[in-house]
């Protein structure tokens, strides 16, 4: 009985996801994540402490 219930839930979720993706303007999550990663790298580079180096040797 458990496999039928979980299979039905999976099928219902898939059908709902396909319907929403086709009928609504859903943002591209992969593109959004890549943009956030690039912005985080820029912030890190901007506010990173300078390295303490003894390059005078």
N, C-alpha and C positions, 0 to 999 in steps of 0.2 A: 504494500500500500504506500510505503514511503517513496518508492521510485516514481510512482505515478504522480504523487503530489509534487515532488521536486521537478519532475519533467514538465508538468503543467505550469509551474511557476516560471521555469526557464523559458518555455515557449511564450507565455503571456508577456514576460519582460522583453523578449526579443521583438515580438509583434508591436508592443507599445513603443519601444525604441525606434523601430523602423518608421512607424507612423509619425512620431515627433520629429525625426530627422527630415522626413520628406515634406512636412507641412509647416514647420516653424524654422526661423532663422537661428540655428544652433551654432555657437562659436566653435571654431576648430581648436580643440583642446591641445593638440600637439603644437600648433603654432603659438598658442597662448603661453604654453610652458616654455618654449624656446625663447620667446620674447622676455619672459620673466628671468630666465637664466642669463641672458645677455645683459639685462639691466643690473642684475646682482653682481656679475663680474665687473661691470663698469664702476659700480659703487665700491666694490672691494679694492679695485686698483686706485681709485681716487683717494680713499681714506686709509690706505695701508700705511703702517709705520715704516719709515725708511730703515733699511738694514743697517745695523751697526757693524761696520767693517773696519778692520785695521789694514787698509790697503796702502798705508803710508810706508810700510816696511820696505 
